Amino acid sequence: MSPGWGYAQQVTTSPERRRTDPKAARTTGPGHPARRDRHGRGLRGRLVPATVPLARTKAEIFDDLVLDTVESLERRYAKELAGVEFAVEDVPPELNVYDSDVLEDGEVPLARLLPGRPGRHELPPRIVLYRRPLEFRAMDREDLADLVHDVIIEQVANLLGVDPDELA
């Protein structure tokens, strides 16, 4: 072993190592897929049909819950919610102190209301829900649906300046 050469560099240059190392095999021949399992085969197809509920990810299910609540609110309050944007983020940003526009459970943010800014670069009001903290607090899908509904109602009521009981 010569000085300056690390063990990994020496091993990866060996042809025998390339044959047995799946990472080295990724770059060695044309037409090889970039992702493989430990047997050298990649995922062959869908594990479940697209029509089965199991095919939906947690994020997609959460987005559907948000859309259901927002659509029901927009049917009743179309004029008031015309320019409001709704967004979902996985986790809240790392901030030391949260403003009053953040709905918290303990010290963990669940949602945030970003009021619109009129002016030259007009920004519409935006309600952001944080998926992971909400999912963590729910026992099952029905509980999550109720929690998402309550959080959206709370934020919309805050935006419109009304009591949440009036919107529910």
PyMOL commands that set and color helices and strands:
alter all, ss='L'
color gray80, all
select helices_A, chain A and resi 7-12+15-20+22-27+53-55+58-76+131-137+141-160+164-167
alter helices_A, ss='H'
color red, helices_A
select strands_A, chain A and resi 85-89+102-105+108-114+126-130
alter strands_A, ss='S'
color yellow, strands_A
deselect
rebuild
show_as cartoon
